[in-house]
Amino acid sequence: MKTLAGHRLGIAQGSVVLFSDFADGGAMWTGEGARQVRREVAFDGAFLSPPMVQVGLSMWDTGGGTNQRLDIAHEAVTEGGFRIVFSTWGDTRIARVRADWLALGEVRDEDLWEVD
């Protein structure tokens, strides 16, 4: 469990098209080559410590006739951003994917002053 020390909760959210491989014959659509995509996400403002991040699919366009396999996760969460990781394997053919994300964490309180 993550406990917040302050009284200010910051919430950041966004949506990222991870790839659109059907248009140019990319690896996710053809099934050849790297079957993993990483995308950097930057927050609009900084959190005081790495926030809690949730990532999920908001659009999933696949080819029919094959098994539908996927793994979506986040990694490298910092005060300023994180990385979305999407993977597939086997005969799965994916045309395009969009991921939505939500970050919750403590942010600086403008009313609290630091005195040296």
N, C-alpha and C positions, 0 to 999 in steps of 0.2 A: 504494500500500500504506500502511496506517495502522500505525505503530509505537507501542507503548505504552511509556511511560517507566518506569512503576512495576511493582509486582508484584501489584497488585490488579485483577482483571478483574471488572467488574460485568456481569451479564446481566439484562435486563428483558424481559418478554414479556407479550403480552396479545391480546385478541380484541375487535373492535369491529363491531357491526352498523352498517353505513354508511347503509342506508336500507331501508325496507319499503314500497314505493310501490304495491303491488297493492291494499292495504287501503283506501287513500284516493284512488286515482286520480292518484298523483303523476306527475311528468314522466318518470321513468325507465320507468314502465309504459305511459303513454299515448303517449310519444314526442313530446310537445309541451312546449316550455319549455326550461329549462336542463337540459343533459344531463351535468352535472359536479357532483360532490359532494366537499366538503372536510370532514374531521373532525380536530379537534385531539386529540392524545394527550399526556398528561402522565405522566412517569415517576414511580414511587413515591419515588425518591431521585434526587439529582443526580449526573451524571457530571462528571469534571474537565474534559473537553472534549467537543464534540459526538461522540457514539458512531457506530458503523457501524450502520445500520438496514436491515433486510430486511422487506419487506411482501409478502404473498401472499393469494390468495383461499382461504377455508376453507368458504364456502358461496356458491353461484351458482345462483339460481333464475330461469329465463328463460321467456319465452313461445315456443311453437313456431311454426314457419312463417316465421321471419325469420332473417337472418344474425345471428350471435353475435359482436359486436364489443365489446372492452373495452380499457381501459388503466388500470393501477393503479400508483401510484408514491408516493414520499414527497417532502416538501419542507420547507424551513425547520427543519432539524434543529438543536437547541440542546442544551445540557447538561441541560435540564429537560423536553424533549419534542420533538414534531415534528407534522407534518400529513400525513394520508393523503389522496391525491387519486385519485378514481375517475371515469372518463369513458367514455361510449359515444356512438355517433353513428348516423346513417342510420335504418333501420327496426327496429333492435334494440329489443326490449321486455324490460326486466328488472324482475322482481317484487321481489327483495331480494338483498342482498349482505352477506356478513360477511367481514372481513379479519382475518388474524392477523399479528402483527408480533413481531420480535425485535430487540433492541438490545444491542450489545456494545461496551464501552468501559472506560476506566480510571476507577476510583473512588478516593476518598480512603482512605489507609491510616491507621487509627486509631492505629497505633504510631509513626507519624512525626510529630514535633512541629515546629512552626515557632517558631524563636527569633528575637526581634527584636534 
